Structure formats: structure tokens, C-alpha cells
Amino acid sequence: MKQDPRKFSRRTLGRITGALALAAAGLASHGAALAEGYPDKPIRMIVPYATGGSTDQTARLVARSLSARLGQQVIVDNRAGAGGAVGHEIAAKSPADGYTLLFSAAGPLTVTPHTYAKLAYDPIKGFEPITLVATQPLLLVVKPGLAVNSVADLIREAQARPGKLSYGSFGTGSAAHLAGEYFKRLAKVDMVHVPYKGSGPALVDLVGGQIDLMFDVFSTSAPLVKAGKLRPLAITSTERSPQLPDVPTMQQAGVSGFDAGTWFGLLAPAGTPPAIVEKLSQATNAVLKESELRETLATQGAVVRGGTPEEFKRFFLSEYDKWGGIVKAAGIRAE
């Protein structure tokens, strides 16, 4: 007797669906079991920059507090090179078991992918976002001898002398470079970009008058502002800084829609069990509520953020698209 193929198909489909549901439940149960005993050994936190920079300093603050909360040492492993690409490649290729994490700044995830023709890691598919740790604005500062006292003055000066004013950055494709291109685009001005190998050399030339202006990381330019060696025109965040309350935001200064800067976030290799990602996110959010850490980051001009993995992912994708458009419009390529 022949069996109705339609009945066979429905029966088979039902069995397959049931098997898949059981498998999914088993995986979820396995992931929860892994998280229950996690961590039971030290955790490596890769920082894709050299020691001493703002990313490294922030990572070490977070690692120290995470160690206490997780009951296992979180060891910072600096893997500098290729603007952060080396450390990201190592992290992306590490086992997805929660024992290798990545503490990244914005550049290698949202800018570098658009400036390099080929990378050894996928910024979107290669990582699991855990928590957005903090955002850090830039300061628009000008040399003492430049006869401008506001962003409006600077725009008028740039429009009157197209291609004559120069702005420095700490490298092609850096946050400072992108902020300068963003400003040129929104303010409709033409300025010359002068890249340096780091913020320090650029600031030396700015104070010395060899370049006219710069969008610099708050933590390195604010001390020079307070010492009277540079004049601040605006801060690139949407909120004023408590450290320099008299300095307006770029939007308050008349450049509508301007919001730039860098940020720090904690990620894991793609495929890390969701239960472990969630456990790490909860622990990191608890760390970000500690008064000592918040006060330390505030002195650097950083704003503590926190939030869920899903919120961090939405933020990251928005930043990825935003800076990708600016990179493309400016024709920026890695050197």
C-alpha cells in the first residue's frame, strides 16, 4: 500500500521541527551551564594599542574591577599594530569561550574597515558586542595666534581663505582626521589635512603655530587649554563637559548635527555563548557604576555609558554607517 507523499512530508517536517526545537533547547541549556561555572580561569583582555594611551588606561580600570567581580584575574594583553588591526585579528581568531575579550576603541571597528581594501577580520561578523563602556569627545582647539574666538569666526576665516587653513590629526583615518572632514562637510569649508604619528607631535606643532587647528582627544588637549597654550572653540559631543563648562558644543556653536569623538567598548569573538556574553555585560555594567572608575573617566573627559549587548550593537552599526559615509565622501584611504 502506497503512502500519501503529502502526509509523509507533513509527518517528516513535524519530526524535523521537533528535533530542531530540542536541539535549540539543548544548546541553550548547555550555554547556561557554561555560564554557571564561568569563569574558572584567568581571562585575557586584548587591547589593540600600546600601553599608556587612553584606550589602554580605560581598559586597565575596567579589567581591575572586573577581576574583583568575576573572581578571576582579567589580564590586559596589549597587541598594537596597523592602527589596531593586529589586535582585532587576534581577538577575532581566538576561541569563542569567554576567556578572550577585546577592549576596542571606535576606529578599528567603524573607520578602518572603510579605509583598508582588505582586513583579516570582519568588524560586524567577527565579534559579539558586550557593553559600550564610555564615549570620549574631541575638542576643537586653535593655535594662540589665530584671530578667531568662535566656530563662526573660524568658518568665516576658512571661507575667506579656502585651502589656506591647516588642521592636524594623529593619523590618516583617525578620529581627529574624520572629525575634520566632518566639519568641512557640514560647514562647507576647505582646509588642508596634516597627519602626524600621534597626538603628541601634532599638539607640539599646534602650540608652536605650524598648524592652525585640531580636533584632539579631550584628555590630551584639555590640560593645554587650562594652561592657556591653546584656545578652545567647541567640544564635539552633544553635551558640554563639566571639565570645561564654558566651552559650547559644536551644535551650540552653530554646526547643526555635529556629533563626533571616540568610544570604548568590550567585545568577544563571534560565537561566544549568549549566556556568557550576558554575564560579562552584567558584570561590566556593575563596574561602570563604581564611583572611583566614574570619577577617573570624568577627569579624562569621558562619559560612562553601559547598557545591554543589543544596545551596544545598534550603536556600533549606526557609527559604522555614519563614518563609512564620511570616509567615502572624503576619499580617505589607509597609507
C-alpha positions as CSV (number, residue, x, y, z in Angstrom):
1,M,0.0,0.0,0.0
2,K,1.4,3.4,-1.1
3,Q,1.7,6.1,1.5
4,D,0.3,9.6,0.6
5,P,3.5,11.6,0.0
6,R,1.8,14.7,1.4
7,K,1.2,13.0,4.7
8,F,4.8,11.7,4.7
9,S,6.1,15.2,4.1
10,R,4.0,16.7,6.9
11,R,5.0,14.0,9.3
12,T,8.7,14.3,8.4
13,L,8.5,18.1,8.7
14,G,7.0,17.8,12.1
15,R,9.7,15.5,13.2
16,I,12.4,17.8,11.9
17,T,10.9,20.8,13.5
18,G,10.6,19.0,16.8
19,A,14.3,17.8,16.6
20,L,15.4,21.4,15.9
21,A,13.5,22.7,18.8
22,L,15.0,20.1,21.1
23,A,18.5,20.9,19.7
24,A,18.0,24.6,20.3
25,A,16.8,23.9,23.9
26,G,19.8,21.7,24.4
27,L,22.2,24.4,23.2
28,A,20.5,27.0,25.4
29,S,20.8,24.6,28.4
30,H,24.4,23.9,27.6
31,G,25.2,27.7,27.3
32,A,23.5,28.4,30.6
33,A,25.5,25.6,32.2
34,L,28.8,27.0,30.8
35,A,27.9,30.5,32.2
36,E,27.1,29.0,35.6
37,G,30.7,27.9,36.1
38,Y,32.2,30.8,34.2
39,P,34.9,31.9,34.7
40,D,37.0,29.2,36.3
41,K,40.4,30.5,35.0
42,P,42.0,33.9,34.1
43,I,40.6,36.0,31.2
44,R,42.7,37.7,28.6
45,M,41.6,41.2,27.6
46,I,43.2,42.2,24.3
47,V,43.9,45.9,23.9
48,P,44.9,46.7,20.3
49,Y,47.1,49.6,21.2
50,A,50.4,50.2,23.1
51,T,50.4,50.8,26.8
52,G,49.8,54.3,28.2
53,G,47.2,55.6,25.7
54,S,43.6,56.4,26.6
55,T,42.3,53.1,25.4
56,D,44.8,51.2,27.5
57,Q,44.2,53.3,30.6
58,T,40.5,52.8,30.4
59,A,40.8,49.1,29.7
60,R,43.0,48.6,32.8
61,L,40.5,50.4,35.0
62,V,37.7,48.1,33.8
63,A,39.9,45.0,34.0
64,R,40.9,45.6,37.6
65,S,37.3,45.9,38.7
66,L,36.1,43.0,36.6
67,S,38.7,40.8,38.2
68,A,37.2,41.5,41.6
69,R,33.6,40.9,40.4
70,L,34.3,37.8,38.4
71,G,36.6,36.2,40.9
72,Q,39.3,35.6,38.2
73,Q,42.1,37.8,37.1
74,V,41.4,39.8,33.9
75,I,44.8,40.2,32.2
76,V,45.4,43.1,29.8
77,D,47.3,42.0,26.7
78,N,48.5,44.9,24.5
79,R,48.7,43.9,20.8
80,A,49.4,47.1,18.9
81,G,50.0,47.4,15.2
82,A,48.3,48.6,12.0
83,G,46.1,51.1,13.7
84,G,44.5,48.4,15.9
85,A,44.0,45.8,13.1
86,V,46.6,43.4,14.6
87,G,44.8,43.1,18.0
88,H,41.4,42.8,16.3
89,E,42.6,39.9,14.1
90,I,44.0,38.1,17.1
91,A,40.8,38.5,19.1
92,A,38.5,37.5,16.1
93,K,40.5,34.3,15.7
94,S,40.6,33.3,19.4
95,P,38.3,30.6,20.8
96,A,34.8,31.8,21.5
97,D,34.7,30.6,25.0
98,G,34.6,33.8,27.0
99,Y,38.3,33.7,28.0
100,T,39.5,36.1,25.3
101,L,37.9,39.5,25.2
102,L,38.6,42.6,23.1
103,F,38.6,46.1,24.6
104,S,38.4,48.3,21.5
105,A,38.2,52.0,20.6
106,A,35.9,53.1,17.7
107,G,38.5,53.4,14.9
108,P,39.3,49.8,14.1
109,L,35.6,48.9,14.1
110,T,34.0,51.8,12.4
111,V,36.7,53.6,10.3
112,T,39.5,51.2,9.5
113,P,37.1,48.8,7.6
114,H,36.3,51.6,5.2
115,T,39.8,52.8,4.6
116,Y,41.6,49.4,4.0
117,A,40.9,47.4,0.9
118,K,41.1,44.2,2.8
119,L,41.2,43.3,6.5
120,A,41.9,40.0,8.3
121,Y,38.8,40.4,10.5
122,D,35.2,41.3,9.9
123,P,34.1,44.1,12.3
124,I,30.5,43.1,12.2
125,K,30.5,39.3,11.9
126,G,33.7,38.8,13.8
127,F,32.6,39.9,17.3
128,E,29.9,39.8,19.9
129,P,29.2,43.2,21.4
130,I,29.1,43.1,25.2
131,T,28.9,46.6,26.6
132,L,29.6,50.2,25.4
133,V,31.9,51.4,28.2
134,A,32.3,55.1,27.5
135,T,32.4,57.8,24.9
136,Q,35.1,60.5,24.8
137,P,34.6,63.7,22.9
138,L,37.1,65.8,21.0
139,L,38.0,69.4,21.5
140,L,38.2,71.8,18.6
141,V,41.3,73.9,19.5
142,V,43.2,76.6,17.6
143,K,46.7,78.0,17.9
144,P,47.0,81.1,20.1
145,G,47.9,83.3,17.1
146,L,44.8,82.6,15.0
147,A,42.5,85.5,15.2
148,V,39.3,83.6,15.8
149,N,37.3,83.3,19.0
150,S,34.4,81.2,18.0
151,V,33.4,78.5,15.5
152,A,31.5,81.1,13.5
153,D,34.7,83.1,13.3
154,L,36.6,80.0,12.1
155,I,34.1,79.3,9.4
156,R,34.2,82.9,8.1
157,E,38.0,82.7,8.1
158,A,38.1,79.4,6.3
159,Q,35.6,80.6,3.7
160,A,37.5,83.8,3.1
161,R,40.8,81.8,2.6
162,P,39.8,78.4,1.1
163,G,42.5,75.8,1.3
164,K,44.8,78.0,3.4
165,L,44.0,76.9,7.0
166,S,45.5,73.6,8.1
167,Y,44.2,71.1,10.7
168,G,46.3,68.4,12.3
169,S,45.4,64.9,13.3
170,F,47.0,61.9,14.9
171,G,47.0,59.9,11.7
172,T,45.1,59.4,8.4
173,G,41.7,57.8,9.2
174,S,42.0,58.8,12.9
175,A,39.1,60.3,14.9
176,A,40.8,63.7,14.6
177,H,41.0,63.3,10.8
178,L,37.4,62.2,10.5
179,A,36.1,65.0,12.7
180,G,38.0,67.5,10.5
181,E,36.4,66.0,7.3
182,Y,33.0,66.0,9.0
183,F,33.4,69.7,9.9
184,K,34.5,70.6,6.3
185,R,31.4,68.8,5.0
186,L,28.8,70.4,7.4
187,A,30.4,73.9,7.5
188,K,31.1,73.8,3.7
189,V,34.7,74.9,4.1
190,D,38.0,73.8,2.6
191,M,41.0,73.1,4.8
192,V,44.3,71.2,4.5
193,H,44.7,68.0,6.5
194,V,48.2,67.5,8.1
195,P,48.5,63.9,9.6
196,Y,51.0,63.2,12.4
197,K,52.2,59.9,14.0
198,G,50.3,60.5,17.2
199,S,48.6,63.3,19.1
200,G,51.7,64.5,20.9
201,P,53.6,65.7,17.8
202,A,50.5,67.3,16.3
203,L,49.9,69.2,19.6
204,V,53.6,70.4,19.7
205,D,53.2,71.9,16.2
206,L,49.8,73.4,17.0
207,V,51.1,75.1,20.1
208,G,54.1,76.2,18.1
209,G,51.9,77.7,15.3
210,Q,53.0,75.3,12.5
211,I,49.3,74.3,12.0
212,D,46.2,76.3,12.7
213,L,43.7,74.0,14.4
214,M,42.9,70.4,15.5
215,F,40.1,68.2,16.7
216,D,42.0,66.5,19.6
217,V,41.1,63.9,22.2
218,F,39.8,65.8,25.3
219,S,42.2,64.1,27.7
220,T,45.3,65.4,25.9
221,S,44.2,68.8,24.8
222,A,42.3,70.0,27.9
223,P,45.4,70.4,30.0
224,L,46.9,72.7,27.3
225,V,43.7,74.7,27.2
226,K,43.7,75.1,31.0
227,A,47.4,76.2,30.8
228,G,46.4,78.9,28.2
229,K,48.5,77.3,25.4
230,L,45.5,76.6,23.2
231,R,42.2,78.3,22.6
232,P,39.1,76.0,22.7
233,L,36.2,76.8,20.3
234,A,33.9,73.8,20.9
235,I,33.5,70.3,22.1
236,T,32.3,67.6,19.7
237,S,29.8,65.9,21.9
238,T,26.1,66.8,22.2
239,E,26.7,67.8,25.9
240,R,29.0,70.3,27.5
241,S,31.8,68.9,29.6
242,P,31.9,69.5,33.4
243,Q,35.6,69.9,33.0
244,L,35.2,72.9,30.6
245,P,31.7,74.1,31.2
246,D,32.2,77.4,29.3
247,V,33.1,75.6,26.0
248,P,30.0,75.2,23.8
249,T,29.2,72.0,21.8
250,M,29.6,72.2,18.1
251,Q,25.8,72.2,17.7
252,Q,25.5,75.1,20.1
253,A,28.3,76.9,18.2
254,G,26.2,76.7,15.0
255,V,27.2,73.5,13.3
256,S,23.9,71.6,13.2
257,G,24.1,67.8,13.5
258,F,27.8,67.6,14.5
259,D,28.5,64.8,16.9
260,A,31.9,63.1,16.8
261,G,34.5,61.6,19.0
262,T,35.8,58.2,20.0
263,W,34.4,55.5,22.3
264,F,35.5,52.4,24.1
265,G,33.7,49.0,24.2
266,L,34.1,45.5,25.4
267,L,33.5,42.7,22.8
268,A,34.1,38.9,22.5
269,P,34.9,36.7,19.5
270,A,31.8,35.7,17.4
271,G,30.1,32.6,18.6
272,T,30.7,33.2,22.3
273,P,27.7,31.7,24.1
274,P,24.9,34.3,24.7
275,A,24.8,33.4,28.4
276,I,28.4,34.2,28.9
277,V,28.0,37.5,26.9
278,E,25.1,38.4,29.2
279,K,27.1,37.5,32.3
280,L,30.0,39.7,31.2
281,S,27.7,42.5,30.3
282,Q,26.0,42.5,33.7
283,A,29.4,42.5,35.4
284,T,30.7,45.3,33.3
285,N,27.6,47.4,33.9
286,A,28.1,46.9,37.6
287,V,31.8,48.0,37.3
288,L,30.6,51.2,35.4
289,K,28.6,52.2,38.5
290,E,31.7,52.3,40.7
291,S,32.3,55.9,41.8
292,E,36.1,55.6,41.6
293,L,36.0,54.5,38.0
294,R,33.4,57.1,37.0
295,E,35.4,59.9,38.6
296,T,38.6,58.8,36.9
297,L,37.0,58.7,33.5
298,A,35.4,62.0,34.1
299,T,38.8,63.7,34.6
300,Q,39.6,62.4,31.1
301,G,36.5,64.0,29.7
302,A,34.9,60.6,29.1
303,V,31.2,59.9,29.7
304,V,30.4,56.5,31.1
305,R,27.7,54.7,29.1
306,G,26.9,51.0,29.8
307,G,23.8,49.2,28.5
308,T,22.9,45.8,27.0
309,P,24.7,43.9,24.2
310,E,21.8,44.7,21.9
311,E,22.0,48.4,22.6
312,F,25.8,48.4,22.0
313,K,25.3,46.6,18.7
314,R,22.7,49.2,17.5
315,F,25.1,52.0,18.5
316,F,28.0,50.3,16.8
317,L,26.2,49.7,13.5
318,S,25.0,53.3,13.5
319,E,28.6,54.6,13.9
320,Y,29.8,52.1,11.3
321,D,27.4,53.5,8.7
322,K,28.0,57.2,9.7
323,W,31.8,57.1,9.4
324,G,31.7,54.9,6.4
325,G,29.8,57.6,4.5
326,I,32.2,60.3,5.6
327,V,35.2,58.2,4.6
328,K,33.7,57.5,1.2
329,A,32.8,61.2,0.6
330,A,36.3,62.3,1.6
331,G,38.0,59.6,-0.4
332,I,40.2,58.5,2.6
333,R,42.5,55.5,2.1
334,A,44.9,53.9,4.5
335,E,48.5,54.9,4.0
